[in-house]
Amino acid sequence: MIERKFVAQKFKEFQIQEYITQNLENVGHSHTKMVKTPLGEKIIIYASRPGLIVGRKGQNIKQLTKTLKKRFGLENPQIEISEVEKPSLDAQIIAEKIVDALEKFGSEKFKAIGHKIMTEVMRAGALGIEIVVSGKVPSARAKSWRFYSGYLKKCGDIAIMGVRKANVQAQLKTGIIGVKVKIMPPDIKLPDDIEIVEQKEVKIEEIKDKVESEKEIPKEQAKEKPKRKPRKKKDEGERTETDE
């Protein structure tokens, strides 16, 4: 029973996150987190432009809280908005930028859009980036185009936990185009990074002087070893000369 409760809770959180991402478009939405508090559920929304989420006099947030109460049965949802410090290093925000540019300019200029955003991310300090655009671009047949730059891990724990990923879809007249973005942030610690530490030069002469000074002991303080007394031989009987 306890496992079912955990699964249901996680599924509910996933539905709330998906609903928020669908409603908050063209706002630079990165991701959302849910935290349980004694007063109720606390929902933290990370975005690059928080002013658009708040709206005039907080109308957008009020409307969002009402819909969350009715649709998901939340008692007292508290919405908090935090600004993303470096939006150029966030995979979700970058993927939304690519989708907006494709929907605005069309699929004919997808190469210019990919190279422009790739240079922007690398200038922000990322170690590597990979953009994959798949769909009917630019011909009638579906293809996949890959833009990459820098160093990017493809396997291991760092590829799963450290690399930032995002999958977004763009709706065009020709059809749906998928956009995948992978970014390797600069603050990640790689296992193959080795730092060579320079050791300080040890003065050999000083060490020798210290060793010699410790060995020298003044004669007065030196303890003379007691001399061993010679062992006494057993008394042998005196020999007497006999008259022949």
Secondary structure, 3 states (H helix, E strand, C coil): CHHHHHHHHHHHHHHHHHHHHHHCCCCCEEEEEEEECCCCEEEEEEECCHHHHHCHHHHHHHHHHHHHHHHHCCCCCEEEEEECCCHHHCHHHHHHHHHHHHHHHCHHHHHHHHHHHHHHHHHCCCCEEEEEEEECCCCCCCEEEEEEEECCCCCCHHHHHHCEEEEEEEECCCCEEEEEEEEECCCCCCCCCCCCCCCCCCCHHHHHHHHHHHHCCCCCCCCCCCCCCCCCCCCCCCCCCCCC
